Amino acid sequence: MANVTSRLNPAIWPATARTDSKSGELSLGGISATELMERFGTPVFILDETDFRARAVKFRSAVEKIFGPTAKVYYASKAFTSIATAKWLAEDGVNLDVCTGGELAVALAAKFPTNRIELHGNNKSIAEIEEAIKVGVRFIVADSLIELDRINSIAGLLGKKQSVLLRLTPGISAHTHESIATAHEDVKFGFSIASGAAMLAAVTALNAEHINLEGVHCHIGSQIFDETGHILAVERLVKFIADVKKNQGAALHHLDFGGGFGIAYVDSDDPMDIESVLTRIHAALTELCAKYEIEIPSIAIEPGRAIAGPAMVTLYQVGTVKDVLLEDGKTRTYISVDGGLSDNIRPALYGAEYSALVANRSSNAPTTDSRVVGKHCESGDIVIRQIALPSDIVPGDILAIPATGAYGRSMASNYNHILRPPVVVVRDGSARIIIRREKISDLLALEEG
């Protein structure tokens, strides 16, 4: 069972999150939860700019310190993207990873330097590839032979030569949920090393007139708490680079081993220290390159969740509270909030766990076995399956759910025609909307006839 206390775990909550010692009220960026609710309504995503930017800079500094000045961090836009955050990343020296035309459009709207963007995706459309080549993205990460043919053809028509990385499948089962493990053999992503598909792709790319094959890429999964999988992936990718040099006489100078670094959602989660992890990966990389007698490639990583996740908190307002008698004779308190799976689908998809805090006041009431649920017409619309919360929670109270910056707003839907919440940035006592709340008119604007 998850626990909630007035002490804010810095691994879960943003850097500026505080609770008032007298009232118990939560503040974010120097603004109280009550004021945020009154100004912006609920549900609302509160993004701590200071926290987000500090995490991004920490990754960049760690990578450059350990792997050298050529090493790069590409922020994974899929976790959460907006024009505002793209501008922060540009200013803070972090590159950008996009995987759809929509994510690329946000980057372009932010005037993000296109030579610091890479394009991912297992099924990029012709239009997406064309746009990426036109604007001059740094890399396209190729995922199939069909895609290599498309890149070569489109680049030729545009009179360009496009730099490409090959997404490889190193055959690793990462210790994470099946739906977010991405590097085992039976998966839709990349070229398998074991089957020979990767070498065929390398030969194809090297022989393509309008492709410049610069290196390899992999991503073993998400929400990972053990660097063993990353080290094994690097081992297999380095061997592949050595095999390409030996068999094809071509040197690949770039290795991107993706992201997937886990964050804390509940007190029992124990995230890896990024400098320690990267130091161990660097040691393995150095040893492997010496073993295979190849130059150490330039390195890139792709954190998304680890930057955005802890920087955001969702505020909900409690609508109803009721006790439900269970089969074993015990009672569970159901606390219904004004959002749910439309703004956080992770619990329904992955059984993801979250923490919670009564954000508008303190409580001395004993805790009770509680379940936080949403307002959708689904029994599976559960925000937190089991948590000890104060027994005096009533309608109108504010619940704060931390660590919702990754895959909350970015995976939000209009199920039941619910309006997607706004994203509000807080910093130094000020707050501003960067993504507004949807309106009924937004939904009706899509209707024809």
Phi, psi and omega in degrees: 000134177289151179243148177235131178224170177284345176284130184261113180292118183294345176283341184251320186262154177298162185300327184265005180292130181220155169241136180292131185295337180263307185275339183078004184285140178281140169231148179229126182061023179086011181237134184289154179299323179297315179296318179298318178295316182296325183277323191240354181076180176223157353296156178210138174269123179253117183254122180274104183300317181301316181293312181303310185291325179295320179294319179298314180294324178298317177297313182299315181296318181295316181296316181292322179296318188272321184254354178101169188293342179278347182289147185229151170249126174251111178292129181280103185301333184301333180296310173190133178222150175199165177300318182298311182293326177297322177294319177301312183298320178299316181293327186267008174078021178256136180278179188229133176251122177239153181230008175213167174298327179294316178294323176296321180298321177297316179299317181293323178296330178277359184058037177293136180302120187292337178283006174242021180244140169239147181250122177257186172124139182274349181214060180294134178284163176301319180296320180294317179296317181298314180298318181298317180290320180301314185279347174089045177296152183295310180226147158251127179269105187282141188238352181201164177295324177300318181292320176301319178297318179296315180300313181298316182294312182293318178299320178297316179296329180270000180069033182234167171238117188265131174285136188225144165248149174263126173280118183254150175254104186278359177076046183241133174262099181290150181278079180205183180294143183307322185290342181239018169266128193230012186235006175280174188290319186272072185212157186281347188268140161075184180254126180290130174289314186298324184277350183093355181296326181294317180293321176299319179295320179297315179299316179300315181292320181294331181269356181278129187295327188248022177238136172249100181283113184256339183177199186229162185216149167210163175214115190271348180149189183232160177057055183255135183248011184219127184282357183305317181295321179295318180295318178296321178297315178299319178302315183286328178288321177296317177299321179296317177301318178295320179295321178297318179296318182291316187270331184244352180070021183246136179261125176258125192252007186225133179227120179245113183258024168072204182231234178093008182292124187287155175237169179271131172250329177229165187300333183281346178289141184230087182295154178286146171283122191295322180295319179296317180297311182294327177297318179291322177294320179298317179299317179295318180299314181299315180295319182292318180295323175295319180300316183267003176057051175232159176291149176290122182286161171291146189247146171222150173228165188227065176288143175227293177306318186293343175263309187278325189306299184287351184277355186232145178231138174261130174256127175242157169253136179287133180255312178221155176223130177211151178264136180241127178280124182270168183297331181275007178089352177277168181242140174239136178269122177264121180249111182266130179247170188271027174220223178138220187293345176286338176246352175206093183271354185300318178300323180287324182282315191241358188069029184297144180256149178222161171262170178207157180215136169290115196264346187258356183192170172268165178214134174257006181290149175297153179277159179221153177298117187232158173228125179266121185234162179264191186252014183272160182277058180215132174296333180277006178280076184239126178275312176224120187290318183210125181203146176272112179236158181304141184283354181259016177298135183226164175306138182101339175296156178255129172255132177252127178247113182278172175060041180253016183286338181253124174066024170264282178298325184290336178252011183294151182227176176254030180306139187061018183057037172284144179275132180291140186290161175279165171245123182245128178266132175243143176194126173051044176083003177242157181219143177212149178278130173252335171227118186284162174292140175293155178243160175304324179298331176295318179292315183289337180295340179277346182285140176248137174076000000 
